[in-house]
Amino acid sequence: MHIDLIKPNYCVAKKTHIGKGKNKTPILIVTPKNKPEKAPCVLWIHGGGYVIGLKELVYSSRAMDLLQNLGAVVVSPGYRLALLNPYPAAIDDCYATLLWIKENADYLGIDPDKIIVGGESAGGGLCVAVCMKARDEGKVKIKYQLPLYPMLDNYDTDTSWNNHGKIWNTTFNHFAWNLYLKNTDKDNIPIYASPARQTNFKDLPPCYTFVGKGEPFYHETLSYVENLLEAGVKADVDIYDTNVHAFDMLFPRSEVSKKAIDRFNEVTLTIFGEQE
């Protein structure tokens, strides 16, 4: 098993930071060499259970498909991790990055009305939390959300309980949530910490996601999509027969990954389609 973190030759990358002091967040900006004028922008948030991971994981993520297919500029934040900085550090860093994108649209060469937020696993959970906060604050209009197999629910679900899936399982899940939420009131978990606690799903951005049937986050992913649909939000999910978490990143040449990647590209190519 290997994740390729080498920058592809069809893009250029720049590292910088936003904020100051303890709120200083490193970011990675990846731009296609053939970037169109007023390109879309993707805020892509890496996974790792809120505990591990780094911004360079973007190179093996579906964000690179968006860069190639849509000509999108990709911004990947190196948000603070839960081992030293539990909630709300990660969501604060990611939301601050979203605001920075909007405020620096000219510098990035992007259209501020074409911002996508996405991520995988814990990054998917942060994607959803960012979308919820953006809706509530009203400062940025997010065009689309792509939370892939997102980590949304701090409580056990039918599929995260007693799960022995590959890469991620119940033991890892409990460990990660305990670290991330260690400074929160366990009887009053904030919705931006565990988006499954949300009760108002209206006016969130349209959503596409996919998930493996045998992995821990299967149930919470489907529940999120169902809640969006009930609130009148366009949402769709594809389900794959695998118990390997993050299978598309870890084993991109497997048949199930090829199928998921092809479908992801098919869906996301229509985000800025002529039907608008």
N, C-alpha and C positions, 0 to 999 in steps of 0.2 A: 504494500500500500504506500502510495507516494502522492503528495500534492505538489504540483509544479508551480513555484512562485516566481518564475522567470518572466520578465516583461516580454510580451510578444512584439515582433518587429513592425506591426502595423499601427503602433501607437507610440506616443511620447508620454513621459511621466515626469511629474514635478512633485517634490515634497516641500511642504510648508507647514505653518501652524496658525491656529486662530486662538483668540483669547490671550489672557495673561495670567501669570502666577499659577495657582493651583487649578485654575480653569483653562490653562493652556492645552490645547488639543492638537496633536500632529495630524495632518491630513495628507492623503495621497491623491493627486489630481492626474487622471489618465485621459488623454485626448487623442482621438483618431487623427492620423496624419492627413486624412482627407476630410477634416471636419467641415461641415456645411456652416454657412452663416446662420447665426441664431439657432444653434443646435439645441436639441433636448439635453437635459441634464439628469443624471442618475445619482442619487445619494444611495450608495450601497453599503450595508452594514454587515460586517463579518460575524460569523458564528463562533461558538466555543463555550456555550453554556454560561455566558456572562463572566466566565472565570479565566479562560485562556483565549488565544487567538491574536491576530495582528492584521493591520490594514492591508498588507501585501497579499493576503488571501484572496483579494479581489481578482487577482490574475487567473485564478482557477475557478472563478464563480461565473454564474450566468450573466453578470454585469458586462462581461466582455462580449457576449453575444449582442447585447444592447448597443454596445459601442460600435461593433461591426455593422449590425443591421440597420440601426437608426442614426448612426453618426453621432451618438450621444457622448457627451463629456461625462466621465465617471468620477465622483468624489467619494473617497473611502476614509472615514475617520478612524484614528487610533484611539478609541474611547477608553476611559479608565475601567479597569477590570475589578471584579468583585472581591478578589482576595485582599486587596488593600483599600479598595474604594467601592463599598456596596451601594445599592440604590440610595439616592437618585443619580449618582455620578454618571453612569453610562447614558441614561436618557437625557440628562442635561447636556452632555457633550454632543450627542447626536442631534438634538434639537437645535443647539447652538450652530452646528454645522449647516443645518437646513436654513436657518436665518442668514448665515454668512453667504450661502449660495445665492439666495434671493438678493441680498444687498450688493453682491459682486458679480451680477449677471454680465455686465459689460466686460469686466476683466476676464471672465471665463469664456466669453463669446457664446453665451447661451440665451435661450428664450425663457424668461422667468415664469411664463405661463405653461411651460412644458417640463415640469419637474416630476420625475418618478422617484419613489422611494422603495427600496427593496432590500432583501437580505435573506440569509439562510439560518435556520435553527434559532439560536438566541438573537442573531441579527434580524431574523424574521419577527421575533417578538418585539424587538426595539423598533423595527419598521412600523408595526401596528401601533405601538405606543406613540411614536412620532406623528403618525397620521391622526391619532386621536387628539394629541396636544395641539397640532396645527389647526384642526377643526375648531377646537375650543378657544384658542387664542385668536384665530382669524387673521394672522399676519402673512401666511403663505397658503396659496391654493395648490394642493398637490393633485397632479393630473391622474396618477395611477399608483397603486400599491402592489408589490410583488413579494409578499412574505412567504418564502418557500419553507415547507415543513416547519412552521414556526413554533417556538417555545413560548407558550402563552399562559399556561395554567400552573400556578404554584401548588394546587391541590391535585391529588391523584385522580386520574380519569380511568375509564374502563380499559384503556390501552397503555397508560403509563404505569399503572399498578402491576407489579409482578411481571414486568417486561424484561425479556432476556435478549432483546435484539442486538444486532452487531453495531459497534461504534458507540451507541448510546443506549442506556437501559435505566431501570428504576433506581439502582444504586447511585449512578452518576447524576441522575436527575435530582434526587433528594439532596445530595451533596451540594450541587450547584445552586439550587434554590435557597438552601439554608445560608450559604455564603452571601448570595445576592440580597436577601431580605433580612440579614441579621440585625439591622438597625431599625426595622419597621415594627409597628404594632401588629402582631399576628392575628389579632381579631378585627383589624381594619386595614387590610392590604390596599394600597392605592391602585387605582386602575392603570396608571402609567407604569407601575411595577409589574403587575400581573394583569394584562389586558383582558383575560377571561373574566375578571371581576366587573367588567363594563356592562352596563344595562342599556345604554343609549348608543345605537349603531347607525343612527340616521346621519346623512350628509357626509359620511366617510367616502374616500375615493373608491372608484371601481377597483376590483381585486381579481388577481389570478394567482393560483398557487397549485402546487402538487405535493404529494406525500406518499410514503410507502405504507402499505396496508399493515405490515408487521412491526412498525416502529412505534416508539412511545407517543409521539405527537399526532398520531392518526386521528384520534377522537377529538382533540382540541382544535385541530385544523378544520375538520368537518363542521364542528360546532360554530366556529367563527364564520365560516362561509354561510352556514344556515342563518345565523343571526343577521348577517349583512343582507341576505336575500329577503328576510322577513321585514327588514327596515327599508326595503325598496332600493337597495344599493346593488348595482350590477356586480356579480361575483361568480367565479367558476373555479372548480377544483378538478384535477385529474389524479387518479389513484393508481398506484403501481404495485405489482405483486412482489414485494421485497421487504425484508426486515433490516436492511442496511440503511442507517441514517446517513444523510448527505451522499447518497449513492452516486449522484450525477457528478459530484466533485471528486470523489475518491476513486471511482471506477468509470470514467467517462466513456470508455470504449466497450463497456458491456452492452448487451442488447437492450436491457431495460433503460439504461442511461441514454442510449442513442434515441430511443423512443421518447423519453421525457424531454430531452434537449430539442428534438425536432418539433415536438408539440409546443414547447415554450417559445421557440422562434416563430412558429405559426401564429400563436396568440399575440405575442408582443409586436409583431410587424403591423398589426392593425390598430395599435394604440393611437397613432396619429394619422389614421387613414382618411381617405377623402370623404368618408361618410360624415365627417364633422361639418 
